[in-house]
């Protein structure tokens, strides 16, 4: 499996409870890192801690991860300090604090709690459910057709290229052929360029790569308005069926936005150990209410068989974009 993301993180264990990690400019909007990339650093540190410092407990997997963001992470290296809160036979609890040096000061950017497990061991019963997708989901794409640049009956492909999160150039997204018709629901399939495959760290990133629920609900025509993205994709699909639409982004365009999403906290539950054979995921994003600038966003990330592998929830503030971008110097906070 290609490990471009893990190579970019470059996690190093300094002692039993301290880890350092790098960054990549491709993760950034301006000089601010995507929250999902900070989450991937914390996930990777937790996984490393479970498999080294407390390896004797045989709990190598991350079951849950809860993150509170105090301030934005920027394009500098990070230090993660771990505190063992409770070490148990079935599951353990640790705290991870992520620090960065910004403007000459060491600042705590976020803190998180993680619980461990061992997905290879059955500790109780299992039961499947038959909860239907509501609204109903279109039939799954023929992924062989998609890879061969042949049109699928129900899904159309795109890639995002530009200055806003340059890492998006490494992913292909599939949107429903009829767009995103239900307010508060966004559906898409996603894959990294070959030979990259998903890991738990990739899912942490993916939890923060959805189109903007606020822009989509308000139809702002912003960079990540799913309706705007769909129109570009559909236009390409009509002219050259099967070809990926290239949606281009710029910091200048992003800075013209009226609103911007800021994540207060992010929660994950991983349902199973991620197979290194998993290349495609399907994600349904659900937002129940945007009110007074406060918004919820739930993501259920599935494997190719539509089995949930990760549940993620964000609490977000939808704020005046002028608080995120300095209009006189695009890309600055």
Phi, psi and omega per residue, in radians:
X1 nan 2.330 3.039
X2 -1.166 2.484 -3.098
X3 -2.177 0.785 -3.125
X4 -0.976 -0.813 -3.137
X5 -1.078 -0.823 -3.124
X6 -1.153 -0.593 3.060
X7 -1.134 -0.688 3.103
X8 -1.142 -0.707 3.093
X9 -1.128 -0.738 3.060
X10 0.940 0.810 -3.081
X11 -1.076 2.302 3.093
X12 -2.207 2.315 3.108
X13 -1.565 2.044 -3.104
X14 -1.530 -0.660 3.000
X15 -2.694 -2.969 -3.005
X16 -1.087 -0.396 -3.059
X17 -2.303 0.300 -3.131
X18 -2.336 2.325 -3.110
X19 -2.334 2.573 3.039
X20 -2.099 2.643 -3.113
X21 -2.502 2.685 3.099
X22 -1.676 -2.774 -3.118
X23 -2.695 3.055 3.035
X24 -2.475 2.438 -3.123
X25 -1.076 -0.350 3.113
X26 -1.195 -0.281 -3.121
X27 -1.469 -0.048 -2.849
X28 -1.814 2.654 2.864
X29 -1.944 1.824 -2.921
X30 1.223 -2.138 3.058
X31 -1.981 0.285 3.121
X32 -1.787 2.257 -3.124
X33 -1.321 2.525 2.981
X34 -0.998 2.354 3.127
X35 -1.019 -0.586 3.111
X36 -1.130 -0.504 3.094
X37 -1.290 -0.644 3.008
X38 -1.088 -0.703 3.086
X39 -1.070 -0.677 3.121
X40 -1.125 -0.658 3.073
X41 -1.078 -0.826 -3.123
X42 -1.143 -0.707 3.082
X43 -1.041 -0.807 -3.099
X44 -1.128 -0.678 3.106
X45 -1.157 -0.727 3.119
X46 -1.102 -0.800 3.127
X47 -1.055 -0.727 3.113
X48 -1.119 -0.733 -3.133
X49 -1.118 -0.720 -3.138
X50 -1.134 -0.536 -3.054
X51 -1.683 -0.030 3.136
X52 -2.179 -1.338 -3.019
X53 -1.043 -0.702 3.134
X54 -2.026 0.581 -3.111
X55 -1.073 -0.451 -3.124
X56 -1.106 -0.345 3.136
X57 -1.433 -0.185 3.118
X58 0.962 0.878 3.087
X59 -2.245 1.296 -2.967
X60 -1.451 -0.146 -2.991
X61 -1.832 2.594 3.025
X62 -1.490 2.103 3.104
X63 -1.585 -0.880 3.112
X64 -2.348 2.680 3.079
X65 -2.541 2.131 3.107
X66 -2.065 2.247 -3.055
X67 -2.208 2.310 2.979
X68 -1.919 2.188 -3.132
X69 -1.690 2.042 3.135
X70 -1.545 -0.629 -3.135
X71 -2.712 2.802 -3.117
X72 -1.151 2.503 2.938
X73 -1.432 2.545 -3.104
X74 -2.094 -3.108 -3.058
X75 -1.437 1.123 2.994
X76 -2.390 2.907 3.140
X77 -1.208 2.792 -3.091
X78 -2.144 2.641 2.992
X79 -2.074 2.274 3.126
X80 -1.976 2.125 3.124
X81 -1.899 2.273 -3.018
X82 -1.913 2.408 3.012
X83 -2.097 2.189 3.068
X84 -1.363 2.022 -3.099
X85 -1.601 -0.762 3.110
X86 -2.714 2.126 3.101
X87 -1.850 2.098 -3.076
X88 -2.242 3.058 -3.097
X89 -1.303 -0.626 -3.086
X90 -1.739 -0.569 -3.121
X91 -2.737 2.597 3.137
X92 -2.187 2.739 -3.089
X93 -2.141 2.256 3.097
X94 -2.316 2.719 3.031
X95 -1.936 2.380 3.125
X96 -2.166 2.141 3.102
X97 -1.935 2.207 -3.112
X98 -1.785 2.140 -3.126
X99 -1.989 2.537 2.973
X100 -2.374 2.622 3.018
X101 -1.593 2.009 -3.128
X102 -2.248 2.226 -3.108
X103 0.932 0.682 3.069
X104 1.400 0.053 -3.129
X105 -2.100 2.447 3.029
X106 -1.432 2.079 -3.066
X107 -2.092 2.460 2.996
X108 -1.439 1.996 -3.095
X109 -1.526 -0.622 3.124
X110 -2.760 2.742 3.069
X111 -2.245 2.633 -3.090
X112 -2.551 2.745 3.017
X113 -2.079 2.331 3.136
X114 -2.246 2.517 3.012
X115 -2.041 2.583 -3.078
X116 -1.853 2.818 3.034
X117 -2.781 -3.125 3.018
X118 -2.310 1.770 -3.065
X119 -1.156 -0.267 3.136
X120 -1.360 -0.207 -3.096
X121 -1.928 2.238 3.059
X122 -1.444 2.092 -3.128
X123 -1.890 0.069 -3.128
X124 -3.098 -2.963 -3.061
X125 -1.306 2.920 3.060
X126 -2.240 2.619 3.062
X127 -2.726 2.389 3.089
X128 -1.562 2.792 3.095
X129 -2.112 2.918 3.122
X130 -2.287 0.815 3.114
X131 -1.262 2.109 -3.078
X132 -1.332 2.663 2.982
X133 -1.248 2.219 3.090
X134 -2.380 1.974 0.067
X135 -1.166 2.798 -3.084
X136 -1.055 2.545 -3.118
X137 -1.626 2.455 3.041
X138 -1.122 2.723 3.073
X139 -0.953 2.545 -3.128
X140 -1.044 2.579 -3.125
X141 -1.233 2.725 2.970
X142 -1.439 1.724 -2.985
X143 -1.211 -0.452 3.048
X144 -1.154 -0.699 3.067
X145 -1.086 -0.776 -3.122
X146 -1.052 -0.806 -3.129
X147 -1.107 -0.487 -3.135
X148 -1.596 0.140 -3.135
X149 1.053 0.599 3.028
X150 -1.854 2.542 -3.032
X151 -1.188 2.462 3.015
X152 -1.736 2.626 -3.070
X153 -1.210 -0.425 -2.946
X154 -2.147 -0.216 -3.044
X155 -2.393 2.491 -3.137
X156 -2.143 2.481 -2.967
X157 -1.667 2.700 3.045
X158 -2.725 2.855 2.981
X159 -2.366 2.645 3.105
X160 -1.938 2.174 -3.129
X161 -2.124 2.441 3.031
X162 2.600 -2.847 -3.035
X163 -1.437 -0.381 -3.120
X164 -1.523 1.897 -3.068
X165 0.920 1.227 -3.127
X166 -0.965 -0.375 3.130
X167 -1.044 -0.358 -3.111
X168 -1.107 -0.343 3.124
X169 -1.138 -0.270 -3.132
X170 -1.633 0.094 -3.087
X171 -2.159 2.574 2.985
X172 -1.928 2.321 3.100
X173 -1.998 2.467 3.033
X174 -1.999 2.199 3.089
X175 -1.863 2.660 3.064
X176 -1.042 2.503 -3.077
X177 -1.121 -0.380 3.099
X178 -1.725 0.250 3.110
X179 1.389 -2.668 -3.128
X180 -2.071 1.394 -2.940
X181 -1.345 -0.324 -3.054
X182 -1.727 2.007 3.103
X183 -0.982 2.271 3.136
X184 1.619 -0.040 3.125
X185 -2.231 2.263 3.067
X186 -2.269 2.195 3.131
X187 -2.011 2.444 3.018
X188 -2.842 2.655 2.942
X189 -1.740 2.727 -3.074
X190 -2.649 2.504 3.051
X191 -2.564 2.539 2.970
X192 -1.401 2.687 3.052
X193 -1.007 2.507 3.057
X194 -1.042 2.525 0.077
X195 -1.693 0.302 -3.102
X196 -1.099 2.435 3.062
X197 -2.190 2.871 3.139
X198 -1.351 2.498 2.916
X199 -2.271 3.132 3.085
X200 -1.026 -0.666 3.123
X201 -1.115 -0.677 3.101
X202 -1.101 -0.693 3.128
X203 -1.138 -0.620 3.085
X204 -1.056 -0.740 3.090
X205 -1.142 -0.792 -3.070
X206 -1.066 -0.490 -3.139
X207 -1.103 -0.260 -3.090
X208 -2.093 0.293 -3.121
X209 -1.904 0.160 -3.140
X210 -1.202 2.683 2.959
X211 -0.939 2.727 -3.100
X212 -1.216 2.019 3.135
X213 -1.123 -0.642 -3.129
X214 -1.200 -0.816 3.115
X215 -1.071 -0.653 -3.124
X216 -1.212 -0.759 3.117
X217 -1.106 -0.706 -3.071
X218 -1.576 -0.091 -3.116
X219 0.877 0.996 -3.041
X220 -1.395 -0.249 -3.007
X221 1.168 0.370 3.094
X222 -1.295 3.081 -3.057
X223 -0.961 -0.674 -3.055
X224 -1.990 0.493 3.001
X225 -1.281 2.031 -3.062
X226 -1.080 -0.527 3.122
X227 -1.191 -0.717 3.114
X228 -1.134 -0.771 3.122
X229 -1.048 -0.745 -3.127
X230 -1.076 -0.722 -3.113
X231 -1.091 -0.678 3.098
X232 -1.135 -0.791 3.131
X233 -1.068 -0.777 -3.084
X234 -1.145 -0.641 3.116
X235 -1.085 -0.760 3.106
X236 -1.152 -0.718 -3.122
X237 -1.079 -0.611 3.126
X238 -1.215 -0.638 -3.065
X239 -1.504 -0.718 -3.094
X240 -2.380 1.364 -3.080
X241 -0.927 2.341 3.105
X242 1.608 -0.408 3.128
X243 -1.317 2.528 3.131
X244 -1.323 2.271 3.024
X245 -1.315 2.322 3.085
X246 -1.729 1.938 3.112
X247 -1.678 2.077 -3.027
X248 -1.736 2.443 -3.116
X249 -2.206 2.711 3.059
X250 -2.528 2.690 3.076
X251 -1.132 -0.549 3.111
X252 -1.083 -0.787 3.106
X253 -1.128 -0.739 3.140
X254 -1.062 -0.672 -3.107
X255 -1.225 -0.273 3.099
X256 -1.459 -0.086 -3.109
X257 -1.122 2.629 3.084
X258 -1.550 -0.487 -3.114
X259 -2.251 2.776 3.098
X260 -2.556 2.495 -3.116
X261 -1.617 2.281 3.064
X262 -2.112 2.159 -3.111
X263 -1.466 2.206 3.051
X264 -1.525 -0.809 3.074
X265 -2.595 2.811 -3.043
X266 -2.478 2.239 -3.108
X267 -2.123 2.428 3.098
X268 -2.212 2.507 2.802
X269 -2.239 2.105 3.095
X270 -1.609 2.277 -3.024
X271 -1.589 -0.335 -3.114
X272 -2.865 2.905 3.033
X273 -1.224 2.298 -3.056
X274 -1.330 2.177 3.122
X275 -1.283 2.407 3.122
X276 -1.310 0.053 3.040
X277 -1.630 -0.136 -3.089
X278 -1.353 2.043 -3.129
X279 -1.874 -0.641 -3.118
X280 -1.906 2.530 2.989
X281 -2.243 2.670 2.971
X282 -1.999 2.320 -3.133
X283 -2.170 2.291 2.924
X284 -1.912 2.184 3.100
X285 -1.819 2.278 3.136
X286 -2.231 2.233 3.034
X287 -2.098 2.141 -3.050
X288 -1.521 -0.544 -3.107
X289 -2.869 2.326 2.906
X290 -1.940 2.004 -3.086
X291 -2.491 2.153 3.085
X292 1.048 0.519 3.130
X293 1.455 0.111 3.119
X294 -1.967 2.277 -2.990
X295 -2.465 2.478 2.996
X296 -1.741 2.686 3.040
X297 -2.626 2.024 3.104
X298 -1.857 2.389 3.063
X299 -2.188 2.314 2.963
X300 -2.011 2.029 -3.112
X301 -1.756 2.180 -3.054
X302 -1.985 2.806 2.994
X303 -1.488 -3.019 -3.056
X304 -1.155 -0.342 3.104
X305 -1.650 0.176 -3.135
X306 1.125 0.543 3.008
X307 -1.635 2.234 -3.132
X308 -1.085 2.328 3.078
X309 -2.050 -0.332 -3.131
X310 -2.710 2.311 3.003
X311 -1.898 2.309 -3.135
X312 -2.348 2.505 3.105
X313 -2.391 2.340 3.083
X314 -2.070 2.486 2.889
X315 -1.871 2.176 -2.977
X316 -2.253 2.632 2.917
X317 -1.844 2.345 3.074
X318 -1.820 1.870 -2.933
X319 -2.042 2.965 3.027
X320 -1.064 2.184 -3.085
X321 -1.067 -0.391 3.098
X322 -1.074 -0.388 3.077
X323 -1.352 -0.314 3.123
X324 -1.671 -0.696 -3.087
X325 -1.993 2.350 2.954
X326 -1.452 1.939 -3.016
X327 -1.079 -0.444 -3.107
X328 -1.447 -0.201 -3.140
X329 -2.591 1.491 -2.995
X330 -0.950 2.321 3.092
X331 1.744 -0.235 3.083
X332 -1.525 2.711 3.049
X333 -1.315 nan nan
